[in-house]
Amino acid sequence: MKNKLGRWIQYFKTNNIIAIPTDSNTGKGTKDILKKVQELMQKDIEKAALRGRTKKNIRIMILRNTKCRKILFNQQIS
């Protein structure tokens, strides 16, 4: 299973798509998502702050997540 996951991660990297593996049961990787989103959005957040906007809504897409696991994942990220 991990080998298959590694192949997908590599596939996304070669296509310049960011992929961060997570585990909803243990919470492993969820903090990495927030760090990466903040890193990628840093310039936009700074631009918004210069315009006087203190809060920037960030949208992300999560793929391959069952409904049950999605609830656990959302609770861990919030």
N, C-alpha and C positions, 0 to 999 in steps of 0.2 A: 504493500500500500504506500509506504513512504517513498519507494522508488518511483511509483507512478506520479505521486505528488511532485517529486523533484523534477520529473520530466515536464510537467505542466508549468512549474515555476520557470524552468529554463526556456520553455517555449515562449512564455509571455515576455521574459527578459529580452530574448532575441528579436521580438516584435515591438520593443520599446513600450511595453505595457507593464505597469506596476502591479505586482501580485504579492500579497502578504498572507501566508498560511496562518490560520488560527484554529483553535480547538475550543468550541463552545462549552464543553464539559469542564475543562480545567481553567479556561480563561487565557491560556497561553496564546500570545500573539495579539491580543486585543489592544494592549497599550502601544504596540508597534504601529497599529493603524492610526491612532490619534497623533503619534509623533510624526509619522510620514505625511499625514494630511496637513498638519501645521507647518511642516518643512516646505511642502509644495505650495501652500497658500500664503507663505510669509510675505511675498511681494504684494499680493492683492490686499492682504490685511493692512500692510503699511500704507498703501495708496488710499484705502478707505479711511484710515485714521487721519491722514492729511486732509481729507475732505470733511472731517468731523464725525465720521461714522464710527461708533465705538464697537458695534457688533456686526460681524459678517456671517451670514448663513452659509454653511458648507454642505454640499450634497455629494454623497458618494454612492457607488453602486456595489452591492454585495451579490456575488454569484454563487451558485451551488450551496444553497442554505435552505434546509427544510423549515417548515413553519415552527415546529417545536424548538429547534435549535436557534431559529431567528429570535424567538422571544428571549431565550437565555443570553444570546449574543447582545441584544439590545439592552438588557439589564446590566450587563458587564460594561458596556461602553458608556452608558449614561452616567 
